[in-house]
């Protein structure tokens, strides 16, 4: 089987059976394509004919190329997923990726903003033009709900209930309803009623947040917006689109919220994914203690 056909059926499997997110789909396909190119150049062979030695050699090559532990671990996950599927469909008889094991790298806790830094960031968009109203609504909504950036840009106008003060978030055939604090509701109300009608390209546009062309906001577009306001706020931390999500969870936990309620709002299938914020809050308390206690 040629690599192109192999990748095509793997893409269909990820999208239709695994219901992988857009980010996972993109990452896994990129990893598999790179593996295919490596095997073609270095061994003149196709993916379905790869041996365990060749795969181990490929992982060693990734490490020698300076790839991070996280990147190599994700590549291994992609390759193992691919060959598990190929075995399931009996396209290959043995799994050459079975022995691949990711390195145990240092597990870094997520970066979060302090309450003051969040305030600074949310104060930056000025409601003097359409983009200001839109950007304020996006940032307020992210911090109010803790939804993923992909979920934010996938929201439709029908997913917002301003009267009830909730937003409906749909992901992987599941949906959850998340409450919003009054300032976020007000920011959304102003954007939806005052500027969105002038920003959309077509009257029947369903996207909640649109770009200057009147079409659905992209992940890359939001990334640029986030970095712009980070710079304006003079926040030195390395903010990513996920930073407000992490901050949302940590601040709720810090203020006594039940971890299972946070899990539900974040859409985590496994409580262990949410428990990392407990470690983060404990670390922060320890740091405060060490800095402030006179005998520490």
N, C-alpha and C positions, 0 to 999 in steps of 0.2 A: 504493500500500500504506500502510495506517495505521501509525502509530508502534508501537502495541501489538503488531501482528502482526510487524512488522520486529524488534522487540526479542525477541519470543518465539522466532522462528526463529534469531536470533543466539545466544540463551541455549542453545538445543538444540545448536547447532554447537560452542559453547565447551565445553559439558559432555560431549557424546558423541563429538565428533570430535577436538577439540583436547585433551581430557582436562585442562582447566584446573583449577588448584587452587581451593578454595573462596574464598580471598582474591582471586585474580585474577578469578574469575567475578563476585564481588560488586562489585569495583572497576570492571571494564569495563562491567557493566550500569548501574551508577550514573552513569558518565561518559556513556554513550549516552542514558540517560533525560534527563540534564541538557541534552544537546545537543538532544534532541527538544523539550524545553520551551522552550529559547531560540529555536529555529526557528519554533515555533508562535506565540510571543509577538511576536517582532521581525520575522518575515517571513511569517507566516501560511502556512507551508508544512510539508511532512512531510520526514522524514529522507531518503527515497529520491529526493526532488526537490531536495535541497540542491546548491548550486553551490560551486565552489572559492572564489569570493569570499566567500560566506556563511560557509564553514568558517574561512577566514582571519580574517574579522571576529569570529567566535566565539572563536577562540584569542586574538585581541587583547583581547577583552572579559574573558577569564579573567585575562590578565596585568594588566589595569587594575583588576581586582577584588582584587588583592593575592595571587593564588595563587602558591605557590612554584614555582621552576623544575622541581622534581621532580614536583609535581602536574600542571603543564601538560604536561610531557613524557609522563606516564602517560596523560593525556587524549588526546594526539595518538596515542599507541600504540593506545589503545582505538578511536579513530575510524578509523585506518588499517586496523586489523584488521577492523572492521565493513565498511568499503567494499570491502576486498579480497574478503571473503566474498560481498558483494552482487554484485560483478562476476563472481565465479566461478560464481554461480548465475544469472547473466544477469538479475538483478532490476534492476540499473542497467547502462547500456551503457558509461559512462565513469566513471573513478574521480576524484571531486572532491577526494579527500584525498591524491592522489599527491604533491602539491608541499608538503605540510605537513612541516616539519622542526623537530625540537625544539631549543631553545637549548642551547648547551654551557655548562651551569652548573658551578660549582666542585664537583669530586667529593670528597665528604667521606669520610674513612676511618671505618669503624665504631667506635663507642665500645666499649671493653672494660674489664673490671675487672682490677685487679692480683691476684696470687695471694692476698695478704692480704685484699683486699676480698671475694674469692670465699669465703675461709674465714669471714669475718665474716657474710656473707649466709647461708651454709649452717649456721652455728651458731644462727641465730635460731629456727627452728621447735623447739619443746620437745615432746618425746614424753611429754606428760602427759595428752593426750586424743586422740581419733580424728583431729581436724583436724591436730594437731601431727605425728602419725605420717605422715599423707597428705602434708602440705606438705613435710616433710623428704624423703620419697621422691621427690616430683616434682622438687624443686630438685636433689637429688643426681643423679637420672637425667638431667636436662637437661645438667648440667655433665659428667657421665660420658660422654655419648654425642654431644652437640652436635646432637641432633635439633631440628627446628623445633617451635614450640609447637603448631601445628596437628597435627603428627605425634604429639606427646605426648598430646594429648587424644583422638586417634583410636585410641590403643593399646587393644587388648583384653587380657584376662587371659591368653589363649592365646599372646600375642606375647612373653611373658617366660619365659625359661628360667633359673631361679635356679641350677640345678645346673651348667650350662655357663657361667653368668655373662654371658649375651648377651641382647639384645633385638632382636626382628624389627620392622623399620620398613617399612611399605608406603606407597608414594606413587606416584600416576599409573601404576598397573599394574606397578610395579617394587617389588622388595623388597631390603632389605639387612640384614645382621646385624652389630650393633655390640657390641663387648665393653664390660663395665662394671668399674670398679675395686671392690675388696671392700667399701668403705663404702657404695657405692651399692647393691650386691647385698644387704647387710645391711639397709639402710633399706627396700628393696622387700620383702624377706622379712618384716620386722616388720609393715609395712603390710598385706601380703597375708594373712598368717596371723593377726594379732592384731586388726586393726580393720576391714578391708574387709568381712568377712562381716556385721558389724553395721551398716555404712554403706549397703550396697546395698538398693534398694527391693524388688527381686524376686530370688528365688534364682537365676534363670537370666540375670541381668544380665551382659553380656559386657565392659562398659567396665572398663578397669583403674582409672582414677581417676574418682571420682564426687563430686558436690556434697552438700550437707547434705540434699538431697531424695532422695539415693540414685540419681540419674541421672547420665549422662555429664557430666563437667566441661566448661564452655564456655570459649572463648578469653577472653571478658570476665571470667569468674570467675577464671581464672588471672592475668589482668592485675592485678586487685585484690589478689590474694595476693602477687604480686611486689612491688607498690608498698608494701604493708603491711610486708613484711620489709626492704625497702630503707630505709624510715623507721626501723624498729627498729634497724637496723645503723648508722644515721647515715652512710650513703653519699650524698655530695652529687651524684654523677654522675647524669645523666638515664638511668636504666636502663629498657630496654624488654624485652618478652618475648624478643627476639632476642639480648640482651646476653650471656647465658650461652653461647649458640651461638658467637658471635664470640670470646668469651674462651676457650672450649674449643679452637677452631682455632688462635688466636694462641699459646696456651700450649704446645700440642703442637709447633707449628713452632719456637717459641723453644727448646724442649728437644730439638730434633734429629729430630723425626718427618719421615718422607718426605712430600712434598707430595702425591704421588699417593695415598698411603694416606689422608691427610686428605680429599682429594677424594672418595674412595670412601665414607668414613664420613659425610661431609656430604651425599652424594647429589647432588653437582654434576655436571651433564652435561658442562660445559666447564671445563677446567683454569683458564681465565682468571678464573673466579669465585672460585677458591681462591687464586690468586696475589695477590689484594689483601691477604691476611694477611701475605705476605712484605713488602709495602710498609709495613704497619703495624708489624711487628717491627723493620724497619730504622729507621723513624721513632723508635720508642721508644729504640733503642740510641743514636741520634744525640742525642735529648733528654737521656738519661742522661749521655752524654759531655759535652755542653755545660754541664750543671749541675755535673758532678763534676771535670772535668779542670781543674787549676789555671791552665792557660794558654788555656783555651777562651774 
